[in-house]
Amino acid sequence: MRFSTYYERGVNKMQLDYRVVDVFTRTSLQGNPVAVFVDAEGISATIMQKIAKELNLSETVFVLPASREDCDVRARIFNPAFEMSFAGHPTIGAAYVVREAGIVAGEPREMVLEELAGPVQVRIDEGDNPIIWLKSPPVKSIRGYDPSSCSSALGLTEEELIPNVPCRLLTAGVPCIFVALRDKVAIDRAVLDPIRFAALHADQKGPVSMFVFAPVSGGAYSRMFAPELGITEDPATGSATSPLAVFMMEHGLVASNDGTRFISEQGTKLGRRSLLHVHIKGNNGSDGIYVGGQVAPVARATMTIDVLETVA
């Protein structure tokens, strides 16, 4: 597939073909939408950022030829505010589109996407509407936060938090403060106060998000607030799901035997129910943590924009 297939020049115009898919669902208009520009070679980073802001989805992906021999394609991921080093649902959505569009020869069951964070391994289950899995980057635990301040930032009382479970900042590419709540009722009541939230992590460089969850049968019921990423609330956050798994294992909130699987249900409060599958391999994820979900195609479209700068 060549760049000219998807990029046509007019005097002052460019036309860019893209696809929209919903990730972590098998039903369209549920899950988390992502736009994937399937042949983005030659589009400057400035234009990519403007397109992401124009579409105003959680993330937009631009697929390019890989610059590394160990990767199949390169994926640049932008939220409405800035380029991201890694994100979960754009990786899964991009892998789905790359496979469906035939950008990688055949119908591969495995591929590697080159992202700013490095190579991201993807595998695809057999069958119709398969689960697409990504291997999470390493999870880093950064620091703890005062539970009372966290509950206040969420408009909740400290009694609605699970006792003796700390509030902690972890990241696998997107730093999130994880807060464990007692039940779904508390999760759905949470409303993030951006001013209190900003004050809470004022000493932390870069954008931070707030991830709240309650342990339930089979996994977790979750929400993720990300105003500093330009997203009031994210319907599904693949990059936060491996830290969620690590956090839950560390505090005895989920089993951690070899082959453990559980599901994080997210986005339900928004009316975009998402099911994020987790496969914990090895003792406490020593052989990797995989995050997966199904994908529902929604649209194919062409964006026509004015050329305001030299194309890179």
SULZI-V836584 format. One record per residue. N is the residue number from 1. PSI is psi in whole degrees, -180 to 180 (999 if undefined). D_FIRST is the distance of its C-alpha to the first C-alpha in Angstrom with 2 decimals. Layout:
n	psi	d_first
N	PSI	D_FIRST
N	PSI	D_FIRST
This chain:
n	psi	d_first
1	129	0.00
2	158	3.76
3	-40	6.87
4	-22	8.58
5	-34	7.07
6	6	9.05
7	107	11.54
8	132	14.21
9	135	17.34
10	-167	20.80
11	-48	24.03
12	23	24.33
13	156	21.59
14	145	18.04
15	128	16.21
16	121	14.12
17	140	12.92
18	166	14.09
19	148	15.68
20	129	19.15
21	150	20.38
22	129	23.87
23	147	24.25
24	35	27.34
25	158	28.25
26	5	27.67
27	125	29.02
28	150	27.27
29	13	29.08
30	-176	30.33
31	-156	28.99
32	118	27.13
33	149	24.40
34	141	21.34
35	135	18.70
36	115	15.12
37	114	12.88
38	-16	9.40
39	84	7.83
40	11	11.14
41	129	10.85
42	-7	13.95
43	130	15.85
44	158	19.23
45	-34	20.97
46	-44	23.64
47	-39	21.48
48	-46	19.90
49	-40	23.51
50	-38	24.62
51	-44	21.98
52	-40	23.09
53	-38	26.65
54	-46	26.03
55	-32	24.64
56	33	27.39
57	170	26.02
58	-45	26.96
59	156	23.55
60	138	20.18
61	140	17.08
62	120	14.34
63	130	11.32
64	167	10.36
65	144	9.72
66	146	13.00
67	-4	15.87
68	142	17.79
69	-24	17.61
70	9	18.99
71	150	16.26
72	-42	12.92
73	165	11.67
74	138	13.81
75	118	15.35
76	127	17.72
77	125	20.30
78	133	22.69
79	-180	25.77
80	-15	27.60
81	-34	29.53
82	169	27.56
83	141	24.69
84	147	25.31
85	-30	25.14
86	146	24.54
87	147	24.86
88	-59	24.95
89	-31	23.78
90	-35	20.69
91	-47	19.72
92	-43	20.32
93	-41	18.66
94	-41	15.45
95	-41	15.54
96	-49	16.15
97	-42	13.26
98	-43	10.74
99	-46	12.41
100	-34	12.78
101	-5	9.27
102	24	8.26
103	-35	6.25
104	129	9.07
105	145	10.09
106	-160	13.16
107	77	15.14
108	143	16.19
109	-11	19.59
110	145	19.25
111	166	16.85
112	125	17.64
113	132	16.61
114	116	17.60
115	171	19.89
116	-33	22.71
117	-12	25.14
118	-174	23.36
119	136	21.39
120	118	21.73
121	137	21.88
122	138	20.82
123	152	21.99
124	126	21.79
125	164	24.87
126	164	25.20
127	176	25.85
128	146	24.99
129	56	24.42
130	160	24.55
131	133	25.53
132	126	22.83
133	141	24.63
134	146	24.14
135	121	26.54
136	144	28.36
137	164	28.97
138	144	32.69
139	132	35.08
140	132	37.56
141	126	40.88
142	-55	42.07
143	167	45.31
144	165	47.52
145	155	48.73
146	123	51.97
147	-38	51.82
148	-42	54.11
149	-37	51.91
150	-46	48.79
151	-38	50.57
152	-41	51.87
153	-24	48.42
154	1	47.39
155	27	50.49
156	171	51.89
157	156	54.96
158	-27	54.91
159	-18	56.45
160	-7	53.22
161	153	51.48
162	125	51.86
163	148	54.78
164	15	54.42
165	118	50.60
166	163	49.56
167	127	47.05
168	145	44.54
169	121	41.49
170	161	38.67
171	145	35.03
172	30	31.85
173	-31	30.02
174	105	31.67
175	128	35.48
176	140	37.48
177	120	41.21
178	128	41.84
179	120	44.89
180	122	46.24
181	162	48.12
182	-38	50.59
183	175	49.04
184	-33	46.63
185	-46	49.22
186	-40	49.11
187	-48	45.30
188	-22	45.23
189	-19	48.03
190	134	46.28
191	115	45.58
192	129	44.35
193	109	46.46
194	-30	44.17
195	-48	47.18
196	-36	48.70
197	-43	45.36
198	-40	44.72
199	-33	48.25
200	-41	47.75
201	34	45.10
202	-25	46.03
203	0	46.27
204	125	42.72
205	142	40.15
206	170	36.94
207	144	36.12
208	146	37.55
209	168	37.24
210	122	39.84
211	120	39.15
212	145	41.97
213	158	42.32
214	130	45.00
215	134	45.11
216	170	45.17
217	123	45.34
218	-3	42.05
219	-119	40.76
220	153	40.84
221	123	40.88
222	158	39.16
223	154	38.39
224	122	36.68
225	130	37.67
226	56	35.49
227	-28	36.88
228	-8	36.09
229	7	32.36
230	17	32.79
231	117	33.06
232	-49	36.48
233	135	35.66
234	128	32.50
235	-29	32.09
236	133	30.58
237	91	30.21
238	-37	28.46
239	-19	29.18
240	-9	32.87
241	-34	33.18
242	-42	33.43
243	-37	36.11
244	-45	37.77
245	-45	37.95
246	-44	39.43
247	-45	41.89
248	-39	43.03
249	-43	43.54
250	-32	45.47
251	20	47.86
252	31	48.36
253	-4	46.57
254	152	44.35
255	154	44.71
256	27	43.03
257	162	43.35
258	133	40.66
259	9	38.06
260	137	39.18
261	142	37.05
262	174	37.69
263	134	36.16
264	118	36.23
265	122	36.58
266	156	35.55
267	-3	35.17
268	-40	37.86
269	-30	40.10
270	-7	37.36
271	19	36.86
272	68	33.42
273	129	34.41
274	141	32.03
275	111	32.49
276	114	31.29
277	142	31.85
278	132	33.08
279	111	33.48
280	113	35.85
281	135	35.86
282	179	38.84
283	114	41.93
284	36	41.11
285	20	37.41
286	-24	38.02
287	14	35.14
288	151	32.77
289	125	32.43
290	136	29.56
291	131	28.77
292	164	27.06
293	165	26.63
294	169	25.23
295	136	22.74
296	119	23.24
297	144	20.56
298	-48	22.14
299	152	20.12
300	136	17.04
301	166	17.73
302	128	16.97
303	128	18.84
304	122	20.31
305	155	22.00
306	142	24.07
307	111	23.00
308	-3	25.97
309	168	24.95
310	134	22.99
311	135	19.39
312	999	19.02
